[in-house]
Amino acid sequence: MKGLNKVTLIGNLGKDPEVQMLEKNIKVAKITMATSESFKDDQGKKHMVTDWHNVVLWRSLADVVEKYCHKGSMIYLEGKLKTRSYKSKEGDMRYVTEVIAEEIILLDKKNASSHG
């Protein structure tokens, strides 16, 4: 049986996209996305919990977020989790888990459109 690696998020950008142009004119964008949920405790007090996600967007998706998204923009995205490792300046192994976006939908009213 095959595995499944699928992530679906709806949230807001925590800052403006960071966009780079790599060799062979390949564009990559990195965004930090917040997802929030609320719950009530036993006393009925409402609490908000926010999780932060590092997202990588390649090529045309990088173009879209560069052009239309900024800090606070709300987006829907589908993608997959990817963990990579690297050595720090001190020589320690570090691990980073990111969402690799495969499709996005802009949810801000003036920009609402689908890309994938």
N, C-alpha and C positions, 0 to 999 in steps of 0.2 A: 504494500500500500504506500502511495506517495504521501508526503507531508504537505502541510499547508502553512504558508507564511503570508498572512494578510492583516493589514492594519487599516482601520477606518477612523479618522479623526475629524471633529468639527471644533474649531477654536480660533483664537486670535493671535496674530503675530506680536511677539514681545518687543521686537525692534525692526527696523528696516532690513530688507534682505541684503545679505552680503554676496555680491556677484563677482565672479572671476572668469577671465577668458584663459583657457588652457591652450596647449599647443593644438594645431590643426583647427583653430577657431571653434573649439568646443567650450560652450558656456556652462558653468555650474553656479547654482545659487544655494546658499545655506540660510535657513530661517529657524528661528526659535518660536515654537507655537505653544500657547497655553490652552489647556482644556480644564474646565471647572465643573464641579458638581456640588450640590448642596444637600444637606440632610438635617433632620431635627434630632436632637439628643433626647434622653428620657424626660427632661424637664420641658421639652417643647422649644428649646432655644435653637435657632437656625445657625448652621455652620457651613462655610464655604471651603472646599478643598480644591487647590489648583495643582495640576501636574504640568511639567514643562517637557517638551519633546524637541529634539534636534532633528531637523528635516533637511534632506539634500534633494535638490531638483536639478535635472540635467536638460540640456539643449532647449527645446521649445518651451518646456515648463519653466525653465530658468528665465527665458525671455518674458513670459507672462507675469511672473511675480516681480521681475525687475520693473516692468512697465506699469503694472496696475496695483501692486500691493505695497503697503507701508506699515509702520508700527500701528497696531490696533485693527488692521484689516481682518475680517472674518473669512475663513475659507473652510471648505470641505476637502479632504484629501483621502485617497486610497493609495496604499503602497505596501512595502514589505520591510521587516526589520533586518538590519545588517550590522554585525559587530565586526570591528576591525581593531587591530592592535598596532602599536608603535612604541618606540623607545623614547623615553623622556631625555632631556639634556643630562639628567643625572644617571642615565643608563637603566632606569627602571622600566619594565613593561607596563604600558597603559592600555586600557581597553575602552572603546567608545561604541555605544550602540546608537544607531541612527535609523530614522525612517527614510527609506528611499521612495520618493513619491513617484507614482505611475499615472495618476490622474488627479486633477484638482478642479473644483468648482468655486468660483469667486462668489461669496455670499453678500458682499456689500451691495446695497441696492443699485448704485450707479454703475457697478462693474459686473453684475451678475451674469456669468457665462461659464461654459464647461470647456475644459481642456484636458487632453490626454493623449 
